[in-house]
Amino acid sequence: MTIRRATEADLEAIHAIYDEEVRHGTATFDTTTRSPEERVAWLAHHDPVRHPVLVEEHDGVVRGWASLSRWSERCAYDRMAEVSLYVHADHRGKGIGRALLRALIDHGRASGLKVLLARIVTDNPASVRLHENAGFRRCGLLRRSGEKLGRVLDVALLDLHLDEVVASPAVAKLELFWDVVSPYSYLATSQLEGVRARTGATIVLRPFLLGAVMKATANNPPALVTAKVPYLLKDLLRWRDAYGIPMKMPGEGGPFPFNSLFAMRTATAAAMASDHAGESACHALFAAYWRDGRDVMQPDVVAAALTSAGLDGAALVAAASTDAVKDALRAHTDEAIRRGAFGAPTMFVGDEMFFGNDRLPFVELALLAASGR
């Protein structure tokens, strides 16, 4: 996954993505496509220093784009810019929108902008959730403000105050132990961009083996307790809908429960390379199983998922069989048990442990306290 500034050579790909929404969607209120000359003028109008156009590219293919634009020509508004973000329909759900939005936020802060604004139709909950997870908050509603494709539309206004989310000098750290077999770990990790934006925390995702933790603590997976299964499924559906994320229920796609050893070894290999690679591998594996329903016990599935996240999937799959990776995963698991873990996700802020996706609000409070905010 590569994010870079757009050039004129990218305009055809940018507008192929955009024109689909012009013709068939409500993400833009444009109703006519731009000519080649208008596209060039549009790009030239964006100051690359303060109001860039960015593209996400993988294997030479532009899969998404995003931009910052002047909110108004009146100079008093110069501290504010509007966010635009579009991902090709074939590549949604791969973390591209999240990465592009993070790049815009970082660029806006570095260039001295103070406020980013997003206008999003209210029947696009995935986009609203993406922005909220990045720290945006709803600040208004334009009721019945647009009409397109025979529908009258409401538009939500969301803003992000960049000078309010800068990390304090004491940067708090969140460690999250996860296993791809855990649906609640998938739910929790889907919210981490928002946690990072609101707290300024450093987040480290640490792969471990949930089965080994369960065995060591004489715990039983809830999916194997017959009386819990009906409630478990209802609870997962509630959280899925509350977060507005795609999620297959256990058994709808790949087998469940399943042996996650191989997948977690590849995740460990990625985490050993860097925290960023470890985070990318985490999101890629969760998406492969819980979003796409693929069998992550299969090496080709794992390699493809990691490659789609911009990692060297083949190399990580090969590394999974090395003693160094096996020892590292074992050490992560033993450490989690030693620190009190009994399930997943298990999170630590310093020595304070939090268990479960539903404890994220308390995690945020602990992170804010740890950073002196």
Residue frames relative to the residue before (quaternion, step in Angstrom):
aa qw qx qy qz dx dy dz
M 1.0000 0.0000 0.0000 0.0000 0.00 0.00 0.00
T 0.0009 -0.7963 0.6029 -0.0489 3.57 -0.64 1.16
I 0.1003 -0.7689 0.6295 0.0503 3.57 -0.93 0.95
R 0.0994 0.7965 -0.5803 0.1380 3.55 -0.73 1.11
R 0.6358 -0.5043 0.4093 0.4169 3.54 -1.33 0.14
A 0.4705 -0.6739 0.4958 0.2805 3.55 -1.07 0.74
T 0.1712 -0.7436 0.6362 0.1144 3.52 -1.27 0.57
E 0.6952 -0.4453 0.3328 0.4557 3.57 -1.26 0.11
A 0.6018 0.5743 -0.3614 0.4212 3.60 1.11 -0.57
D 0.6660 0.5023 -0.3004 0.4625 3.60 1.21 -0.40
L 0.4808 0.7250 -0.4246 0.2507 3.59 1.18 -0.38
E 0.6295 0.5329 -0.3566 0.4390 3.60 0.95 -0.72
A 0.6810 0.4742 -0.2900 0.4767 3.60 0.92 -0.88
I 0.6191 0.5457 -0.3417 0.4497 3.58 1.00 -0.83
H 0.7595 0.3960 -0.2252 0.4644 3.55 0.76 -0.99
A 0.5256 0.5732 -0.4344 0.4545 3.59 1.19 -0.16
I 0.6494 0.4890 -0.3049 0.4962 3.58 1.05 -0.77
Y 0.7020 0.4879 -0.2716 0.4421 3.55 0.82 -1.04
D 0.6722 0.5302 -0.3144 0.4100 3.57 0.88 -0.90
E 0.5538 0.5829 -0.4030 0.4372 3.60 1.14 -0.44
E 0.6816 0.4569 -0.2837 0.4962 3.59 1.00 -0.80
V 0.5868 0.5601 -0.3763 0.4477 3.59 1.07 -0.65
R 0.7535 0.4140 -0.2150 0.4632 3.58 0.84 -1.01
H 0.8551 0.2121 -0.0310 0.4721 3.55 0.82 -1.01
G 0.7536 0.3946 -0.2042 0.4845 3.61 1.20 -0.22
T 0.4280 -0.6885 0.5248 0.2596 3.52 -1.36 -0.02
A 0.3908 0.7227 -0.4887 0.2936 3.60 1.21 0.24
T 0.7472 0.1723 -0.1460 0.6251 3.58 1.26 -0.42
F 0.3783 -0.7123 0.5410 0.2385 3.54 -1.16 0.59
D 0.3873 0.6675 -0.5148 0.3735 3.59 1.22 0.31
T 0.1604 -0.8022 0.5702 0.0744 3.57 -1.04 0.79
T 0.7288 0.2984 -0.2267 0.5730 3.58 1.30 0.00
T 0.4627 -0.6856 0.4899 0.2754 3.55 -1.06 0.74
R 0.4943 -0.6601 0.4852 0.2908 3.57 -1.26 0.46
S 0.4792 -0.6311 0.5279 0.3057 3.53 -1.22 0.61
P 0.6734 -0.4762 0.3511 0.4434 3.64 -1.19 0.26
E 0.6572 0.5025 -0.3204 0.4614 3.59 0.97 -0.78
E 0.6519 0.5079 -0.3149 0.4668 3.58 1.01 -0.76
R 0.6103 0.5464 -0.3528 0.4521 3.58 1.08 -0.64
V 0.6514 0.5070 -0.3124 0.4700 3.58 0.93 -0.89
A 0.6564 0.5063 -0.3100 0.4655 3.59 0.95 -0.87
W 0.6178 0.5506 -0.3344 0.4509 3.59 1.04 -0.79
L 0.6787 0.4743 -0.2970 0.4755 3.59 0.86 -0.90
A 0.6619 0.5157 -0.3132 0.4448 3.59 0.94 -0.86
H 0.6173 0.5654 -0.3335 0.4335 3.57 1.15 -0.62
H 0.6497 0.5032 -0.3141 0.4755 3.59 1.21 -0.44
D 0.3436 -0.7330 0.5589 0.1796 3.55 -0.59 1.21
P 0.3829 -0.7680 0.4535 0.2405 3.64 -0.43 1.11
V 0.6196 0.5475 -0.3512 0.4394 3.60 1.18 -0.40
R 0.8198 0.2337 -0.0965 0.5138 3.58 0.79 -1.01
H 0.7993 0.1765 -0.0662 0.5706 3.58 1.05 -0.72
P 0.0339 0.8596 -0.5085 0.0367 3.61 0.53 1.14
V 0.2763 -0.6540 0.6577 0.2516 3.48 -1.46 0.13
L 0.1067 -0.8046 0.5839 0.0170 3.58 -0.74 1.09
V 0.1416 -0.7632 0.6204 0.1119 3.56 -1.18 0.55
E 0.2823 -0.6915 0.6314 0.2086 3.53 -1.30 0.50
E 0.0509 -0.8171 0.5727 -0.0417 3.53 -0.75 1.11
H 0.0242 0.7750 -0.6312 0.0199 3.56 -1.08 0.77
D 0.8372 -0.0335 -0.0344 0.5448 3.57 -0.74 1.11
G 0.7260 -0.4619 0.2360 0.4516 3.56 0.97 0.88
V 0.6333 0.5143 -0.3263 0.4774 3.59 1.29 0.05
V 0.3249 -0.7192 0.5820 0.1959 3.58 -0.86 1.00
R 0.1313 -0.8343 0.5347 0.0262 3.56 -0.51 1.23
G 0.8023 -0.0179 0.0115 0.5965 3.57 1.24 -0.25
W 0.0996 -0.7884 0.6031 0.0692 3.55 -1.27 0.34
A 0.0714 -0.7830 0.6175 0.0221 3.52 -1.26 0.46
S 0.0658 -0.8094 0.5832 0.0210 3.56 -1.15 0.53
L 0.2661 -0.6729 0.6533 0.2228 3.49 -1.44 0.26
S 0.0570 -0.8040 0.5918 -0.0064 3.56 -0.87 0.96
R 0.5980 -0.5376 0.4434 0.3960 3.55 -1.22 0.49
W 0.4079 -0.7046 0.5239 0.2505 3.55 -0.94 0.87
S 0.7903 -0.0499 0.0675 0.6070 3.55 1.04 -0.75
E 0.5106 -0.6339 0.4853 0.3192 3.56 -1.20 0.53
R 0.5375 0.6029 -0.4154 0.4183 3.61 1.23 -0.22
C 0.5175 -0.7191 0.3778 0.2690 3.53 -0.67 1.20
A 0.5950 0.5882 -0.3777 0.3966 3.60 1.07 -0.57
Y 0.6606 0.4969 -0.3006 0.4757 3.57 1.25 -0.36
D 0.3822 0.7732 -0.4588 0.2135 3.60 1.22 0.04
R 0.6062 0.5664 -0.3554 0.4307 3.60 1.19 -0.38
M 0.7238 0.4190 -0.2142 0.5047 3.61 1.26 -0.27
A 0.0363 -0.7760 0.6292 0.0255 3.56 -1.18 0.65
E 0.3841 -0.7150 0.5390 0.2253 3.55 -1.22 0.56
V 0.3649 -0.7354 0.5429 0.1769 3.53 -1.04 0.91
S 0.0061 -0.7382 0.6740 0.0282 3.55 -1.15 0.78
L 0.0540 0.8068 -0.5821 0.0858 3.59 -0.92 0.88
Y 0.0619 0.7957 -0.5960 0.0891 3.57 -0.80 1.06
V 0.1011 -0.7754 0.6224 0.0335 3.56 -1.02 0.88
H 0.5515 -0.6151 0.4502 0.3390 3.56 -0.98 0.86
A 0.5857 -0.6269 0.3881 0.3366 3.58 -0.95 0.90
D 0.6718 0.5129 -0.3017 0.4410 3.58 1.06 -0.69
H 0.7611 0.3744 -0.1837 0.4968 3.59 1.21 -0.34
R 0.3949 0.7130 -0.4944 0.3022 3.58 1.16 0.38
G 0.7543 0.3720 -0.2877 0.4581 3.53 -1.19 0.62
K 0.6016 0.5733 -0.3554 0.4278 3.60 1.26 0.21
G 0.6098 -0.5733 0.3501 0.4206 3.59 1.24 0.20
I 0.4241 0.7239 -0.4575 0.2946 3.59 1.27 0.07
G 0.6591 0.5014 -0.3101 0.4669 3.58 0.90 -0.89
R 0.6385 0.5300 -0.3200 0.4572 3.57 0.97 -0.86
A 0.6799 0.4870 -0.2913 0.4644 3.60 0.92 -0.92
L 0.6541 0.5057 -0.3182 0.4639 3.60 0.95 -0.81
L 0.6589 0.5021 -0.3174 0.4615 3.57 0.94 -0.85
R 0.6295 0.5203 -0.3352 0.4697 3.59 0.99 -0.79
A 0.6479 0.5146 -0.3233 0.4592 3.62 0.97 -0.81
L 0.6402 0.5123 -0.3293 0.4682 3.61 1.00 -0.76
I 0.6489 0.5151 -0.3225 0.4579 3.58 0.93 -0.88
D 0.6610 0.5014 -0.3088 0.4651 3.58 0.89 -0.92
H 0.6581 0.5019 -0.3104 0.4676 3.57 0.96 -0.86
G 0.6536 0.5261 -0.3203 0.4397 3.58 0.90 -0.89
R 0.6629 0.4922 -0.3074 0.4731 3.55 0.94 -0.86
A 0.6741 0.5047 -0.3034 0.4460 3.59 0.89 -0.90
S 0.7169 0.4482 -0.2577 0.4677 3.60 1.05 -0.70
G 0.6075 -0.6102 0.3371 0.3808 3.58 1.25 0.10
L 0.4162 0.6842 -0.4964 0.3351 3.60 1.18 0.21
K 0.3130 -0.7735 0.5270 0.1611 3.57 -1.11 0.65
V 0.8032 0.1430 -0.0484 0.5762 3.59 1.08 -0.70
L 0.1171 -0.7448 0.6517 0.0832 3.55 -1.06 0.84
L 0.1498 -0.7946 0.5867 0.0452 3.55 -0.97 0.92
A 0.0798 -0.7739 0.6266 0.0469 3.56 -1.07 0.77
R 0.1601 -0.7431 0.6420 0.1000 3.56 -1.11 0.81
I 0.0504 0.8168 -0.5633 0.1140 3.57 -0.54 1.20
V 0.4536 -0.6652 0.5083 0.3056 3.58 -0.86 0.91
T 0.5300 -0.6869 0.3995 0.2962 3.57 -0.90 0.91
D 0.6582 0.4827 -0.3382 0.4684 3.61 1.17 -0.28
N 0.5894 0.4910 -0.3963 0.5045 3.57 1.20 0.59
P 0.0647 -0.8596 0.5054 0.0394 3.61 0.57 1.14
A 0.5892 0.5785 -0.3853 0.4120 3.61 1.07 -0.58
S 0.6734 0.4804 -0.2975 0.4766 3.59 0.97 -0.83
V 0.6165 0.5301 -0.3432 0.4702 3.57 1.01 -0.78
R 0.6787 0.4909 -0.2957 0.4593 3.58 0.89 -0.94
L 0.6046 0.5570 -0.3550 0.4450 3.59 1.00 -0.77
H 0.7006 0.4561 -0.2728 0.4762 3.57 0.85 -0.94
E 0.6441 0.5104 -0.3349 0.4610 3.60 0.94 -0.77
N 0.6405 0.5227 -0.3268 0.4580 3.59 1.01 -0.73
A 0.6788 0.4616 -0.2820 0.4967 3.58 1.20 -0.48
G 0.6788 -0.5218 0.2754 0.4372 3.58 1.28 0.15
F 0.4711 0.6579 -0.4574 0.3688 3.62 1.24 -0.03
R 0.1400 -0.7724 0.6145 0.0791 3.55 -1.19 0.63
R 0.5280 -0.6304 0.4630 0.3307 3.56 -1.07 0.74
C 0.0662 -0.8187 0.5704 0.0034 3.55 -0.84 1.00
G 0.8223 -0.0210 0.0032 0.5687 3.58 1.21 0.03
L 0.2129 -0.7538 0.6077 0.1313 3.54 -1.36 0.18
L 0.1969 -0.7455 0.6274 0.1092 3.54 -0.91 1.00
R 0.2037 -0.8294 0.5129 0.0871 3.56 -0.07 1.33
R 0.8642 -0.0142 -0.0165 0.5027 3.53 -1.05 0.96
S 0.3172 0.8116 -0.4359 0.2254 3.55 1.11 0.77
G 0.7905 0.2100 -0.1327 0.5598 3.60 1.19 -0.25
E 0.1221 -0.7686 0.6217 0.0891 3.54 -1.24 0.45
K 0.1932 0.7733 -0.5753 0.1834 3.55 -0.67 1.14
L 0.8388 0.1036 -0.1166 0.5216 3.57 -1.08 0.78
G 0.6952 -0.5024 0.2630 0.4417 3.54 1.06 0.83
R 0.6561 0.4864 -0.3093 0.4872 3.60 1.23 0.26
V 0.3223 -0.6953 0.6073 0.2092 3.55 -1.16 0.71
L 0.1563 -0.8527 0.4985 -0.0041 3.55 -0.64 1.19
D 0.3027 -0.6958 0.6217 0.1942 3.52 -1.23 0.70
V 0.1919 -0.7783 0.5910 0.0905 3.56 -1.11 0.73
A 0.2787 -0.7497 0.5815 0.1488 3.56 -0.83 1.07
L 0.2389 -0.7315 0.6206 0.1508 3.53 -1.13 0.76
L 0.0164 -0.7876 0.6156 -0.0215 3.56 -0.86 1.00
D 0.0601 -0.8095 0.5827 0.0383 3.57 -0.97 0.78
L 0.1824 -0.7410 0.6381 0.1023 3.51 -1.31 0.52
H 0.2084 -0.7784 0.5839 0.0983 3.56 -0.67 1.14
L 0.3317 -0.8081 0.4541 0.1752 3.52 -0.15 1.33
D 0.6771 0.4894 -0.3111 0.4530 3.59 1.04 -0.62
E 0.6451 0.5137 -0.3294 0.4599 3.59 1.28 -0.03
V 0.7413 0.4040 -0.2256 0.4861 3.62 1.18 -0.30
V 0.3968 0.6973 -0.5006 0.3252 3.60 1.20 0.36
A 0.5029 -0.6672 0.4568 0.3055 3.57 -0.85 0.93
S 0.4752 -0.6469 0.5187 0.2944 3.54 -1.10 0.74
P 0.6968 -0.4756 0.3097 0.4385 3.60 -1.19 0.34
A 0.6951 0.3706 -0.2591 0.5589 3.57 1.11 -0.65
V 0.1326 -0.8246 0.5481 0.0442 3.58 -0.15 1.29
A 0.3331 -0.7507 0.5395 0.1856 3.55 -0.68 1.11
K 0.2535 -0.7686 0.5741 0.1243 3.55 -1.22 0.53
L 0.1448 -0.7618 0.6277 0.0693 3.52 -1.02 0.93
E 0.1133 -0.7523 0.6459 0.0631 3.56 -0.91 0.98
L 0.0459 -0.7989 0.5997 -0.0029 3.57 -0.80 1.00
F 0.2060 -0.7661 0.6019 0.0920 3.56 -0.69 1.16
W 0.0141 0.8271 -0.5536 0.0967 3.54 -0.73 1.12
D 0.0963 -0.7361 0.6646 0.0847 3.50 -1.40 0.36
V 0.5359 -0.6669 0.4134 0.3117 3.59 -0.85 0.95
V 0.6013 0.5729 -0.3643 0.4214 3.62 1.14 -0.44
S 0.6470 0.5520 -0.3015 0.4310 3.59 1.23 -0.43
P 0.3366 -0.7609 0.5127 0.2119 3.63 -0.49 1.11
Y 0.6559 0.5092 -0.3303 0.4486 3.58 1.03 -0.66
S 0.5816 0.5378 -0.3811 0.4767 3.59 1.20 -0.38
Y 0.6082 0.5377 -0.3451 0.4711 3.59 1.06 -0.72
L 0.6568 0.5070 -0.3102 0.4641 3.57 0.90 -0.90
A 0.6871 0.4956 -0.2963 0.4411 3.58 0.80 -0.99
T 0.6969 0.4759 -0.2958 0.4476 3.59 0.83 -0.91
S 0.5784 0.5861 -0.3850 0.4168 3.60 1.16 -0.40
Q 0.7136 0.4570 -0.2433 0.4720 3.59 1.22 -0.43
L 0.4664 0.7436 -0.4127 0.2432 3.58 1.23 -0.14
E 0.5733 0.5753 -0.4007 0.4240 3.61 1.09 -0.51
G 0.6493 0.5084 -0.3143 0.4703 3.57 1.01 -0.77
V 0.6278 0.5245 -0.3291 0.4716 3.57 1.00 -0.84
R 0.6635 0.5085 -0.3051 0.4562 3.58 0.89 -0.92
A 0.6809 0.4973 -0.2960 0.4489 3.58 0.89 -0.92
R 0.7240 0.4569 -0.2547 0.4495 3.58 0.93 -0.88
T 0.7802 0.3416 -0.1732 0.4945 3.59 1.09 -0.58
G 0.3702 -0.7311 0.4915 0.2948 3.59 1.14 -0.49
A 0.4033 0.7610 -0.4374 0.2586 3.57 1.29 0.19
T 0.4194 -0.6097 0.5999 0.3040 3.48 -1.38 0.34
I 0.1187 -0.8029 0.5829 0.0395 3.58 -0.81 0.99
V 0.0653 -0.7850 0.6160 -0.0040 3.53 -0.85 1.06
L 0.2043 -0.7819 0.5818 0.0913 3.56 -0.68 1.14
R 0.1043 -0.8327 0.5437 -0.0098 3.54 -0.60 1.19
P 0.3032 -0.7677 0.5366 0.1754 3.59 -0.44 1.16
F 0.0920 0.7638 -0.6376 0.0403 3.54 -1.15 0.73
L 0.5120 -0.6370 0.4782 0.3216 3.57 -1.30 0.09
L 0.3525 -0.7686 0.4978 0.1929 3.53 -0.37 1.27
G 0.6265 0.5549 -0.3470 0.4233 3.59 0.96 -0.80
A 0.6644 0.4951 -0.3036 0.4704 3.58 0.97 -0.83
V 0.6286 0.5209 -0.3346 0.4706 3.57 1.05 -0.72
M 0.6420 0.5219 -0.3200 0.4616 3.58 0.94 -0.89
K 0.6721 0.5027 -0.3017 0.4522 3.56 0.87 -0.93
A 0.6842 0.5010 -0.2905 0.4434 3.57 0.90 -0.92
T 0.7616 0.3530 -0.1906 0.5090 3.59 1.10 -0.62
A 0.4415 -0.7180 0.4360 0.3154 3.60 1.30 0.29
N 0.3936 0.7021 -0.4828 0.3450 3.55 1.05 0.86
N 0.2708 -0.7545 0.5755 0.1617 3.58 -1.22 0.48
P 0.4812 -0.6496 0.4902 0.3260 3.62 -0.87 0.83
P 0.5335 -0.6570 0.4170 0.3315 3.62 -0.84 0.89
A 0.6245 0.5604 -0.3462 0.4196 3.60 1.08 -0.66
L 0.6858 0.4584 -0.2834 0.4892 3.58 1.24 -0.34
V 0.5937 0.5093 -0.3693 0.5018 3.57 1.31 0.12
T 0.4275 -0.7669 0.4096 0.2477 3.56 -0.16 1.32
A 0.6845 0.5069 -0.2985 0.4306 3.58 0.86 -0.92
K 0.6834 0.5022 -0.2888 0.4442 3.59 1.15 -0.55
V 0.5395 0.6906 -0.3943 0.2766 3.59 1.10 -0.63
P 0.6710 0.4886 -0.3458 0.4376 3.68 0.74 -0.84
Y 0.6732 0.4784 -0.3045 0.4745 3.58 0.95 -0.84
L 0.6031 0.5742 -0.3542 0.4257 3.58 1.01 -0.80
L 0.6779 0.4928 -0.2972 0.4574 3.58 0.85 -0.93
K 0.6482 0.5054 -0.3205 0.4708 3.59 0.98 -0.81
D 0.6585 0.5213 -0.3090 0.4463 3.55 0.97 -0.87
L 0.6447 0.5139 -0.3221 0.4652 3.58 0.96 -0.81
L 0.6389 0.5202 -0.3245 0.4646 3.58 1.00 -0.79
R 0.6358 0.5294 -0.3316 0.4533 3.58 1.00 -0.79
W 0.6883 0.4686 -0.2850 0.4748 3.56 0.88 -0.92
R 0.6089 0.5518 -0.3521 0.4480 3.59 0.99 -0.76
D 0.7045 0.4555 -0.2661 0.4747 3.56 0.86 -0.99
A 0.6336 0.5361 -0.3364 0.4449 3.59 1.01 -0.74
Y 0.7213 0.4146 -0.2399 0.5003 3.58 1.01 -0.80
G 0.3406 -0.7671 0.4840 0.2477 3.59 1.19 -0.38
I 0.4905 0.6490 -0.4388 0.3817 3.57 1.02 0.79
P 0.5162 -0.6105 0.4808 0.3599 3.60 -1.17 0.47
M 0.1543 0.7880 -0.5807 0.1345 3.58 -0.92 0.87
K 0.2656 -0.7302 0.6098 0.1563 3.53 -0.88 1.00
M 0.4738 -0.6592 0.5025 0.2975 3.53 -1.09 0.67
P 0.6767 -0.4973 0.3358 0.4267 3.62 -1.16 0.51
G 0.8169 0.2365 -0.1977 0.4875 3.55 -0.81 1.05
E 0.5388 0.6315 -0.4147 0.3728 3.62 1.20 -0.20
G 0.7726 0.2639 -0.1506 0.5575 3.57 1.12 -0.62
G 0.8155 0.0728 0.0051 0.5742 3.55 -0.19 -1.30
P 0.6844 -0.4815 0.3389 0.4300 3.59 -1.24 0.23
F 0.0132 0.7866 -0.6172 0.0128 3.57 -1.17 0.59
P 0.4960 -0.2868 -0.8093 0.1291 1.50 -1.64 1.89
F 0.1939 -0.7854 0.5788 0.1029 3.56 -1.24 0.30
N 0.5493 -0.5948 0.4750 0.3448 3.53 -1.31 0.33
S 0.1766 -0.8353 0.5172 0.0598 3.58 -0.40 1.24
L 0.3318 0.7971 -0.4712 0.1803 3.60 1.27 0.00
F 0.6979 0.4736 -0.2936 0.4499 3.59 0.73 -1.01
A 0.6588 0.5113 -0.3169 0.4518 3.59 0.87 -0.93
M 0.6973 0.4730 -0.2848 0.4572 3.56 0.92 -0.87
R 0.5904 0.5351 -0.3783 0.4712 3.59 1.13 -0.39
T 0.6489 0.4905 -0.3330 0.4770 3.60 0.96 -0.74
A 0.6274 0.5253 -0.3349 0.4672 3.60 1.03 -0.74
T 0.6343 0.5233 -0.3228 0.4685 3.57 1.05 -0.76
A 0.6239 0.5328 -0.3366 0.4621 3.57 0.99 -0.79
A 0.6520 0.5005 -0.3120 0.4765 3.59 0.99 -0.81
A 0.6710 0.5054 -0.3015 0.4510 3.59 0.91 -0.92
M 0.6197 0.5396 -0.3418 0.4560 3.58 1.12 -0.61
A 0.6181 0.5438 -0.3397 0.4548 3.58 1.17 -0.54
S 0.7363 -0.2741 0.1990 0.5858 3.58 0.95 -0.91
D 0.6185 -0.5311 0.4163 0.4026 3.57 -1.25 0.39
H 0.6346 0.5363 -0.3361 0.4435 3.59 1.02 -0.79
A 0.6635 0.4879 -0.3085 0.4760 3.58 0.92 -0.88
G 0.6333 0.5354 -0.3310 0.4503 3.57 1.02 -0.75
E 0.6572 0.4945 -0.3102 0.4768 3.57 1.00 -0.79
S 0.6362 0.5237 -0.3277 0.4621 3.59 0.97 -0.81
A 0.6586 0.5054 -0.3093 0.4639 3.58 0.96 -0.86
C 0.6147 0.5536 -0.3417 0.4459 3.57 0.99 -0.80
H 0.7079 0.4494 -0.2729 0.4717 3.59 0.72 -1.04
A 0.6436 0.5339 -0.3309 0.4374 3.61 1.00 -0.76
L 0.6859 0.4749 -0.2902 0.4688 3.60 0.91 -0.86
F 0.6311 0.5146 -0.3370 0.4726 3.57 0.99 -0.77
A 0.6564 0.5063 -0.3181 0.4599 3.60 0.93 -0.85
A 0.6385 0.5441 -0.3357 0.4285 3.57 0.94 -0.86
Y 0.7607 0.3660 -0.2152 0.4910 3.59 0.84 -0.91
W 0.8023 0.3548 -0.1879 0.4418 3.59 0.50 -1.17
R 0.7003 0.4076 -0.2830 0.5132 3.60 1.14 -0.43
D 0.8092 0.3081 -0.1347 0.4818 3.57 0.77 -1.08
G 0.4080 -0.7470 0.4514 0.2679 3.61 1.23 -0.20
R 0.4167 0.7148 -0.4679 0.3107 3.60 1.10 0.61
D 0.5148 -0.6575 0.4712 0.2841 3.54 -1.19 0.64
V 0.1670 -0.8338 0.5212 0.0717 3.58 -0.17 1.28
M 0.4723 0.6061 -0.4833 0.4195 3.57 1.18 0.51
Q 0.6353 0.5365 -0.3174 0.4559 3.58 1.29 -0.30
P 0.4854 -0.7009 0.4320 0.2940 3.64 -0.66 1.04
D 0.6601 0.5079 -0.3363 0.4394 3.62 0.92 -0.73
V 0.6206 0.5285 -0.3397 0.4693 3.58 1.09 -0.67
V 0.6636 0.4982 -0.3006 0.4702 3.56 0.92 -0.92
A 0.6538 0.5155 -0.3208 0.4516 3.60 0.88 -0.90
A 0.6648 0.5018 -0.3067 0.4606 3.58 0.93 -0.87
A 0.6445 0.5226 -0.3252 0.4536 3.59 0.96 -0.83
L 0.6859 0.4764 -0.2870 0.4692 3.57 0.89 -0.90
T 0.6330 0.5242 -0.3322 0.4628 3.58 1.01 -0.75
S 0.6447 0.5283 -0.3247 0.4472 3.59 0.99 -0.79
A 0.6738 0.4688 -0.2871 0.4937 3.58 1.23 -0.44
G 0.6106 -0.5922 0.3381 0.4027 3.56 1.26 0.24
L 0.5471 0.5946 -0.3996 0.4329 3.58 1.28 0.30
D 0.5149 -0.5954 0.4991 0.3622 3.58 -1.28 0.19
G 0.2367 -0.8341 0.4835 0.1203 3.54 0.20 1.32
A 0.6558 0.5186 -0.3211 0.4448 3.58 0.91 -0.88
A 0.6710 0.4972 -0.3042 0.4583 3.59 0.93 -0.87
L 0.6631 0.4998 -0.3115 0.4620 3.60 0.98 -0.79
V 0.6169 0.5237 -0.3419 0.4778 3.59 1.05 -0.72
A 0.6542 0.5014 -0.3157 0.4699 3.59 0.96 -0.81
A 0.6673 0.5209 -0.3024 0.4381 3.58 0.99 -0.86
A 0.5469 0.6535 -0.3879 0.3514 3.59 1.17 -0.54
S 0.7008 0.4695 -0.2682 0.4653 3.59 1.13 -0.55
T 0.5329 0.6431 -0.4092 0.3674 3.60 1.24 -0.04
D 0.6026 -0.5821 0.4094 0.3611 3.55 -1.16 0.61
A 0.6209 0.5655 -0.3533 0.4121 3.58 0.99 -0.77
V 0.6790 0.4717 -0.2887 0.4829 3.58 0.96 -0.87
K 0.6328 0.5274 -0.3353 0.4572 3.59 0.93 -0.83
D 0.6723 0.4973 -0.2958 0.4618 3.57 0.92 -0.92
A 0.6478 0.5262 -0.3224 0.4468 3.59 1.00 -0.82
L 0.6579 0.4932 -0.3163 0.4731 3.60 0.93 -0.84
R 0.6349 0.5200 -0.3259 0.4694 3.56 0.99 -0.79
A 0.6590 0.5107 -0.3055 0.4599 3.57 0.98 -0.85
H 0.6161 0.5341 -0.3430 0.4665 3.62 1.02 -0.78
T 0.6776 0.5011 -0.2885 0.4545 3.55 0.89 -0.98
D 0.6612 0.4969 -0.3083 0.4699 3.59 0.90 -0.88
E 0.6385 0.5266 -0.3309 0.4534 3.58 1.00 -0.79
A 0.6478 0.5202 -0.3230 0.4533 3.58 0.93 -0.89
I 0.6488 0.5052 -0.3165 0.4729 3.58 0.95 -0.86
R 0.6577 0.5215 -0.3082 0.4478 3.57 0.91 -0.92
R 0.7128 0.4425 -0.2550 0.4808 3.60 1.06 -0.72
G 0.6894 -0.5304 0.2666 0.4151 3.59 1.24 0.11
A 0.4233 0.7175 -0.4687 0.2939 3.62 1.21 0.07
F 0.0394 -0.7912 0.6100 0.0161 3.53 -1.17 0.72
G 0.7879 0.0948 -0.0583 0.6057 3.59 1.30 0.02
A 0.3817 -0.7067 0.5449 0.2405 3.56 -1.31 -0.25
P 0.5500 -0.2157 -0.8066 -0.0184 1.47 -2.02 1.46
T 0.1952 -0.7376 0.6317 0.1375 3.55 -1.16 0.64
M 0.0937 -0.8184 0.5668 -0.0119 3.55 -0.76 1.11
F 0.1218 -0.7828 0.6079 0.0532 3.52 -1.14 0.72
V 0.0611 -0.7092 0.7003 0.0530 3.50 -1.18 0.83
G 0.7691 -0.0800 -0.0101 0.6340 3.52 -0.03 1.30
D 0.7772 -0.2755 0.2365 0.5139 3.55 -0.77 -1.07
E 0.5476 0.6237 -0.3940 0.3948 3.58 1.29 -0.11
M 0.2069 -0.8032 0.5517 0.0877 3.57 -0.71 1.09
F 0.0683 -0.7611 0.6445 0.0270 3.54 -1.16 0.77
F 0.1371 -0.8021 0.5780 0.0616 3.57 -0.89 0.91
G 0.8118 0.3210 -0.2350 0.4275 3.53 -1.00 0.88
N 0.6207 -0.5659 0.4229 0.3400 3.51 -1.19 0.74
D 0.6901 0.5052 -0.2910 0.4289 3.59 0.96 -0.82
R 0.6194 0.5387 -0.3561 0.4465 3.60 1.25 -0.03
L 0.3609 0.7638 -0.4779 0.2407 3.60 1.23 0.10
P 0.6156 0.5316 -0.3856 0.4355 3.68 0.91 -0.60
F 0.6647 0.4822 -0.3080 0.4804 3.58 1.01 -0.75
V 0.5859 0.5596 -0.3602 0.4624 3.57 1.13 -0.63
E 0.6570 0.5109 -0.3152 0.4560 3.58 0.90 -0.89
L 0.6430 0.5156 -0.3272 0.4622 3.59 0.94 -0.85
A 0.6590 0.5056 -0.3100 0.4625 3.58 0.97 -0.84
L 0.6447 0.5170 -0.3202 0.4631 3.59 1.01 -0.78
L 0.6534 0.5067 -0.3119 0.4680 3.57 0.96 -0.84
A 0.6547 0.5051 -0.3096 0.4695 3.57 1.00 -0.83
A 0.6650 0.5194 -0.3030 0.4428 3.56 0.98 -0.87
S 0.7135 0.4192 -0.2510 0.5021 3.58 1.14 -0.58
G 0.5375 -0.6682 0.3781 0.3487 3.58 1.30 0.17
R 0.5176 0.6431 -0.4180 0.3792 3.56 1.17 0.47
